[in-house]
Amino acid sequence: MKEINTLVFTLIVLGIFQSTSAQIENPSANLEYTMTTEENIILFGGFALAVVAIFLFLARDTILRRKTWYDKEEFESKKDKTYEKYHSDWTDDYVDFTYTRPTEADAEFRKAAKNSSLPDYYKILDVPRDASQYEIKKRYRELAKKLHPDKSKEEKPDETMAKINKAYEILSNTEIKEKYDQHLNVS
C-alpha cells in the first residue's frame, strides 16, 4: 500500500513539474497554458492512479478481510446472531418487524367463528358488550358465588362453572377480549 501511495504522489508531482516546466520554456509568451499530448497522458494517468489509490485505501478492510471490533470481542448477541440480523449486508432494505404471529386464542376464535360455534361470553356472564373490567369482574364473582358446585343445586354445576370461568378468562384479558370481539363481530 505504501508503494502505491508513493507512486501516486510521484506521478502527481511529476505532472505538476511537467506542466510548470512547459510554461517556463517560453517566458515571453502571453502565459497561455499549453500542454503536449504526452503531458496530458501523464497528468490523466496520475489522477487515475490517485482515484484508484483512494478507492483501495477506503476499501482496505474489505479487501484484506480484517476483523472489525465486533468480530474481535465476545458478545452475547453473537450467540443468537442478533447483530447479524440487523446489520447484515444481505437483508432487504425493508423488513417488517411489526408482524406478530397469531396466538392460540386467536386461532381458537377464528376456528370457532368459521364453524359458527363461537359462544357469546357476554351472554354467559350477562353483561353488556361495552362493560368495563370492573363490571365484568363484579358479575363473575356474583355468578361464581351463586353457581359454585358446592352451593348450587343444578344438574351439572361443573359445566356451568367451567363456562363462567372461560368467559371471565376471555373477557378479563383486554388483548384477548379485543380479538374475541373482532371474531364475534365477524360471525
Secondary structure, 3 states (H helix, E strand, C coil): CHHHHHHHHHHHHHHHHHHHHHHHCCCCCCCCCCCCHHHHHHHHHHHHHHHHHHHHHHCHHHHHCCCCHHHHCCCHHHHCCHHHHHHCCCCCCCCCCCCCCCCHHHHHHHHHHHCCCCCCHHHHHCCCCCCCHHHHHHHHHHHHHHHCCCCCCCCCHHHHHHHHHHHHHHHHCHHHHHHHHHHHHHC
